[in-house]
């Protein structure tokens, strides 16, 4: 994560889960990264895959860092600023570790699969055993190394489990093309996300989605 | 796109501005046609062989073509945007060919109310037709044609300059590679029109204005124009900036005088701003240019939809606003961003945190410069220009 003046993270230092996201995106695609931070993924995609990379980011410092590095990024948030984009205007729309921080995750998810021919969504799994154990044994809201916020200062207001997310996709007629369950460091497990074990062991999950259009 | 018979008039000894005389009519939005007209302009740097490095800088209401690092022939001061234009600066005169034209209706050599109407041999005054932002851009297009430039690498400007940038991208979508509207809006708000009206009424209330016919009298409406400038200048700053600069400090005195002298530093400052403005600006030009801003409504020109106005643009956009700008606040820029998203244009948008108000784009704002530099370098790479 480079701050001002530095260079955008090189591919090798790209966060592990973002490397998995990048691997799902073919060369030359048009990509919108919602919540793009300081543009690590976008810079990587633009440089190594010739992607037409656009971003949206809530924090002003993140936006400014991106534009300083020549990336096309606007300030905005997933809850309010996705509705302006026309349907199928991007090949891929990425929402990485942000869904749980949105006010209306269901609407956000619908917008992602509307704007993108495909959507790539990753999120922390609240069904992980540490969460369950923390609440059961301590009787306190769970805190883990991966989600270290206290209940009163967390930006994460809409937690879900892997199974919850799959159920929402079913509800919205969103097709899961691929799914990966990951540990805290972004290393994948080989587990079916519909299986209870994945919901217990995965600290985060990564989905490749699409919604087939009738018209 | 070619001119019938363009001539550059550098010859006249009393004429100190570089001027292009366009000897063909200009059909204005108001329905009147100017039979011929003059565009006064300045250039900095050199056009490359591929003619791909030209940047058009659009000036604001009270600006002119002297934007770069040189001495202004009237004020004796340096150009108005030397924070940005110059060797090694964001608009690097060693990389880019920078063009800045005095707007139509202006008073620094371009055709406007203080220039002589060729048909009568007298200054136009109020017989000058009312012009629009689109008219200003139409005149600039002829200059760009004349300079042999097909596609501008960048069109950039703040405030009224931003309006011209937007007009360029809407009306000449294939001729703009990148566009930077700074501290601007796609339409003038009621508040902005209101402030302009105060300025115009101050000018018109001055007996020396004489219905715009004052050029022969040797005495113009300097008091009115000065008041207009003072009122406008407040809108270019912010409450915090005024407080930081002046507070309630007294001017060269230890106590208030119980009179109407400029007791406070802020009064003295505003009076000074008004006084220096009248030395370089024509009151009638001020009326015409403020009117052009008021009439600007890019969506209305295109059936009420801003997205429709920008539908054909190929430009890479970077919109910039400033947190303390209450004249052209951030939501105005965001409305443009939303319209550009709706047509899937390539757009960046940055809001710069500053307490310097609307005028921040003219001042030393490192974050603003870094944003501009990053955006322009990215565009230069896409344009095939060398990036240091």
Interface residues (C-beta under 8 A of the other chain):
Chain A: X4 X52 X54 X60 X63 X64 X66 X67 X68 X69 X70 X71 X72 X73 X74 X75 X76 X81 X84 X85 X86 X89
Chain B: X316 X318 X337 X338 X339 X341 X342 X343 X344 X346 X347 X348 X349 X350 X351 X352 X353 X367 X370 X371 X373 X374 X375 X377 X378 X379 X381
